[in-house]
Amino acid sequence: MIKKMVNFDVESPSEAALRAIDVHELLPQQEPFVMIGTLIHFDKTLTVTETEVQKNNIFVDDDRFSASGMMENIAQTCAARIGYVNKYILKKGIQLGFIGAVRNFEVIDLPHVGDVITTRVEVKEEVFGMTLAEASITCGDKVLVTSEIKIAVKEQEEA
């Protein structure tokens, strides 16, 4: 999918400006391993993505998006945040991130194929390339997953 370039305030972008960004430009992952659909909110502490659960997703089983898929969706929402900061604010390339720890990962329900899930990642602390965040996935008003996640970012090597 080709999206047109939109000029916007990178520090406080509108939802329309964020929706115009192709998330593939923000992530190190490529298809078929992209687990987020659209970036819909970004600020210094909160990143939100929206994703329609697709039947051909590798984490769909019996028409339900698995807990593993939702964990990857949270991790990629974190990666989209890092990618957005690097591309639009710091003017750097994509950095690889790694899940350092997951705590209190609670799955309340699994979404179905066709459901649109909303993933929120709220940064609680950033220190020495490590980000500690609280995450949740909802479908409409229903909470599906809550978790804490720690992401480590690999520093880019100088060329």
N, C-alpha and C positions, 0 to 999 in steps of 0.2 A: 504494500500500500504506500503510495507516495502522498505525502502531506506537504502543503505549501508552506514556505517560510513566513513567519509572522514576527513583526517587531513588537517587543513588549518589555515591560519593566522586569528584569530578571530577579530582583530582590523580592518583589511582591506581584507575581504574575497572576493574570486573570485565569479563571477556569478555561475560557475559550482559547487563550494562548497556550495553555498546557495541553489541552486536547489536540491542538494542531501539531504537537511534537510526536514524532514516530519513536516509540519507546525503544525500538531496536538500536537507535543512536545512543541510548543511555546505558545499555547493558552489555556485558561481555558475553552473555549467552546468546545463542542463535536458535532459530527453529530447528527441530520441534521442541526445544527446551525453554522457550519463553513462556512464563507463567503469569504475566501481567498483560493487561490490555491497554489501558490509557492512564496517564498521569493526570489527576484532576485537582490536586492541591499541593502546593509547596510553600513552606515558609521555613524559618530557621530551625524550628523544632518539630513540625508536623508535615508528613508526606502522606498523601492518600492516592491510591490507585483504584481503578474499576476494571473488572474482568468478567467477561461472559464465559461461563464454563462450556467448553466445546466438546462434542462427542469424540473427536479424534485426539484429544489430549492424552498424552502418555500416562497421566496419573488418574484417568477416569476408569472406573471399574463398576460394572452394573449400573451405568448411568449416574454414578456419584463421583464427585471429585474427592480423592482420598486425603487422609490426614497428611501424608507425605507431600502431596501436591500443594496443600495449604501451607505447609512449612516452607516449601520452596517459593510460593507466592509471597509470603512475608519477607523472605530473604531477598527476593528480587525487587520488592518495593523498597527495601533498604538500598539495594544496588541502584535503583532508579534515582533515589535521592543523591547518592554519591555521584552518579553519572551526570545528573542535572547540575550539581555544584561545580563539578570539574569542567563540563562543556560550556555552560552559560555564565558562570561567575568567575572561575579561576582560569578559564580558557586552556584547559589541559585535556589530555586524552582519557580514555576509560581506564580505571584502575580495577584490579581484581580485589574482591573482598572475600573473606572466608567467615563462616559461622564459627565464632569462638566458643559460644555456649548458648544453650537454650534452657530456660527455666520455666517451670509452671506452665508448660504447654498443655492447655486443656481444650479438647475437642468436644463441643456440645452437640453439634450436628454436622452432617456432610451435605454440601449443596448438590443439587441435581444438574444434569446437562441442561443448558438454557438459562439457568439462574445467573443473575448478575451479582457478583460479590464485590464488596467494598473493603479494602484493606487500609488500615490506619497504622502508621508507625510514628510514634512520638518519642523523640530523643530525650533521654533523661540526663545523659552525661556523655561528653566526648573528651578523651584524654589519650595522648600518645598513639594516635591512629586507631584507637578502639572506640566504638560507639555502643553505649548501652541504651536500649529502647524498649518501650512497651508497645505491644502490637495487638491488634484485634482484626477479625474478619467478620463482617456482617452481611446479611442478605435481607434487604429491606430493614425492618426494625429488629430482626432476630440476630442475636450474637451467635456466631458459629464457633469461633476460636478466640482464645486469649492466650497471651504468652509474653515472656520477656526474652529478648535476644541480645546477644553481644556479637558485634561484627568487627573483625579486624581487617584493615585495608593494607594491602601490599603497596609499599612506596614504589613509585616508578624509578627505574634505573636510568641514570643519565646516559645519553648516547655519546 
